[in-house]
């Protein structure tokens, strides 16, 4: 059974709970992508098996619960312990300590707004919560930015599956293009941030 077939099987057996579980796993185990989970759930809703708003809510709940758990891990444990754990066990989750370090550097350089955009970028979505906890970002602010990004991304994926689920080629084309758009937006924001910081230094 391939990954897509397994995801569909979980949703068929568990319904909304299955969607929430799969989206939880998407955030802690990158090889299970939301780009398969939510469009598949959206397509099931278009066939009358589920309700679209229920699909979106279930996906958001699973994703945000995972984000809260990863934030708590980053908040509770020292950086040295987290890096040692990732060095030892991260290979089973397809995560490297270098990835965590890069996410931490991004967070420290670009601030809390990276949490919002990070929820819509594969791999980063799984990692950004830990640096947020490590840097002691206020939990309410973390969940606020995470919630906004998660709602937008989850709604987009489910809606694409709902309307275009029968056209797999078109769905893949949409996802490939939107990925570039998100990365471009993040790049523009980073450049704007660096430009403003440069202006402050030249004025001081």
N, C-alpha and C positions, 0 to 999 in steps of 0.2 A: 504494500500500500504506500503510494507516494504521499508527500506532505499535504498537498491540496485535498486529496481524498480523505486523509486522516482528519483534517480540519473540518471538512463537511460532515464527516461521520460524528465528530464530537458535537457539532451544532445540532445535528438531527436527533441525537440522543438526549442532549441536555438543554436545548433551546437557548433562551437568553442567558442562563447560567453558564452554558458552554461558551457563549460569546465572551462573557466577562472573564471566564477562566483563560481562554485563549489570548485575550488582550493583556491579561496579567502576565502570561508567559512571554508575550511579545516584548514586554518591557524588561524582563529579566533574562531572556534567552533569545538573542537577536536572530538566530536562524528561523524562528517562527515569525514571519512578517505580517504586520497589520495590512499590508497591501494585498494579501490573500484573504485574511480573516474577514475584514469589514466588507469588501466588495461581494464576497460569497454570501455573507449575511444579508446584505442589501438585495442581492438577487433572490434569495429565499423569500424576502419580504415582498418582492414584486410578484412572486408566484402565490402569494397568499398564505405562506407557511408561517410567517412572522409579521410583525408590524414594524414599519420603518423607524418610528420614534422609539420603540422599545429596543430595537437593534442599536440605535445610536446611544441611548442611555446605558444599556448593558456594556457596550464597548468603552464608554467613558468611565464607568464605575471600575471595571477591571484595570484599565490603564492607570487611573489615578490612585487606586489602591496600591498597585505595584510601585508607583512613584513615591508614595508616602512611606512604604516599607524601605525602599532604597535610600530615601532621605534620612530615615531613622538610623540606618546602618552607618551612613556617612557622619551623622551627628554624634552617635554614641561611641564609635571606635576611633582610635588614633590613626593618623595617616599611615604610620609605619606598619600597623597591624593589617590595615586594609590592603596595602601594597604587597605584604608578605602573603596574605590569603589569596590575592589575585594571581601572584606568581605561582602559587602551588596548585590552585584549583580553577583558575580562570580559563584554562584551556578547555575545560568541560562545558563552559558557557560561551566559548569562542570570544573571550575577552582577555586582553593583555594589560599589564600594569601600565604600559606606555600609553594605552588608550585612555585609562583613567587619569593619568598625569596630563595628557593633552586636554581632556575635558576640564580638569581643574584649572589649567592655565587659561583656557578660554573663559571660564567663569570669572576668574580674577581680573582678566583684562577687559572684558566687555560687559561685566555686570549682570544684574538680574534679568535683563531683557533676553539674554541667551537662553534662559529656561523656556520662554514662550516659543521661540523659533526651534529650539531643540526638540520640542515635542513633535515636530513635523519632519524631522530628519532621521532616516534610518540609522541605527547604531548609536548616534548621539542621544536619541531618545532613551536608550537603555542605560546610558552612562551619566547623563547630566544631573540626575537626582542625587547621586553620591557626592559629587563636588559641592552641590548646594548645601547638603547637610554638613560636610566637612568645613565649609566656610561660615557656618552658623547663620545662613540666610533665614530671616524670620519665616516660620512655618506657614503662617497665613499668607504671606506674600508669595512663597514658593507654590502653594496650592492654587493661588489666584492665577499666576502666570501659567502654571501647568494646566489648570482648568481651561483657560482661554485657548491655549494651543491645542489641547486634546479635543475640545468640542469642535473646533474648526476642522482639524484633520480627520477625526472620526466621522463627522457629518459628510465631509467631502467624499471619503472613501465609500461610505455606505450609499450615498446618493449616486455615485458613478456605477456601483454594482446594481442598484435598483433600476436605473434607466438603460444601462449599456451592458448588463451582465451576460447577454446572449452573444455579444460581439467581443470576444476575448482579444482580438487583434487591436480593436479600437481602444479597449481599456488599457492595454499595455502601452499604447501610444500616448494616451492621456497621462498615465503615471510617469512615463519617462520625461515628458515635457514639464509636468508640474514640479518634478524633482529639480530640474534645472532652474525653474522660476524661483523656487524657495531658496536654493543656494545663491542665486543672483541677488535676491532681496537681502539675505544675511550678509553677503559680501558688501553691498552698498551701505548697510547700517554700520558694519565694522569700519569701512573707509571713512564714513561720516564721523564716527566716534574718534578715530585716529586724527582726523582733520581738526576737530574741536579741541582735542588734547594738545595738538601742535600749536593752535592759536593761543591757548591759555599759557603755554610755555613761552611763546614769543612776546606776549604782553607783560609777563612777570619779570 
